Amino acid sequence: MNGTIRCNKCHKAMKSPVCPNCYPAKGYSRVYILLYCAETKRHEKFRTDRDSFFLTYDRAERQLTMMRGDMDRGIFSIDNWLPGKIKARNFAAMFETFIQEKIEDADGNGKAPSTVKTYKAHYTNHLQPFLAQYDVRDVGCEKIKKFFKHLKDNKTVSVGYKQHVLDTLRTFIRWLYAEGTIQSIPPFPHFEVPKTRKIALDIDDQAIALENLPADIRDTFAFGMECGLRPGELAALKIRDLDFKHGILWVQRTYSACKLKESTKENSAQPIPLSDRAYEIAHKHAAGRFSDDFLFLNPNTGQGWTYNRLNIRWNQYSRIEAKLNEAIRHSYGTQIAEDGASPSQIQALMRHADQRSSEAYIHANVMKYKDIVNNRGRGRVIPMAQRESGSNPDRAIQGNNS
Ligand SMILES: [Zn+2]
């Protein structure tokens, strides 16, 4: 007999109103009907009745009986059974369902809702413009390949970020597959991420590089290092971004493709603390000037810096191998990670949208933990009795080695 009623949570076929797998622990009562449809040559999934009510087992049973009746009489048509919203099955609608389900999951098991925020951002900024209009069942290898190419050519986001966007798409497609909406997972073309090792400078190397710069531009670069800014953000700083009362800098503007770009609502201004040195530099440069002026000026032009000019000056004078972004931002991240900052502290200080970027700094610094590995299990306090009797656990360890 064509068609089964399945638990919406575990996807097992059901013969009675409660899923033996999910009830009573979760009390889950939503079901769907899975039915092979000759018209579309696909297994179709019906999550709601014709009035868009979610199916319970009893409703599903009645509906399935009627559907089989139509099939027996040869008058079955899928359009009679799908409410318009579901019929679309388009990428946008399914992504919305995906997000809703992730939020429900988050409520249940406390999974970080920041993941959901990330998914949404990836969707709005990258997936939606390219894929939203398609039926998810038509998003196959060809479309994914095209999307890859489009993403690869995007010059405004980092390679790491692109990878995260692709991970989101992959997660969504796997979810569609698990849901039974698509029959197979299309092969993902291999996305080569050039693993160029970034150079991180320590405080001393930064000081040397700064000494090499002409005195009238030194402050600009020193400030960037103190705050871990992106070069485009450094060039775009205005005096009004500084809150001297609280010792805070609001990063809310950057240069993107040579255009000054203010933060949008989704990508809001983010505060970071000013170090003492950063405060001192900013205070000196802001004195007696207008709040809408750029904080740092190019002494050659008397105007604000451009991203390119900063790079040129750095390459010209620093006499250090690191690129500008590595010297100020990547070094900053590495330094705070080495000092033991947690992923969430790194995320806040570096203003990463995605904590995976912050975690990379922790992972890149595993060598710092060599002491932990060497001393593992040996940091125990020696019990008093043992100390008095003169037995030494260190000697015992050496004894084992010999
Ligand atoms: Zn179940």
Residues whose N, C-alpha, C, O or C-beta is under 5 A from the ligand:
A	BS01	ZN	C7 K9 C10 H11 C19 N21 C22
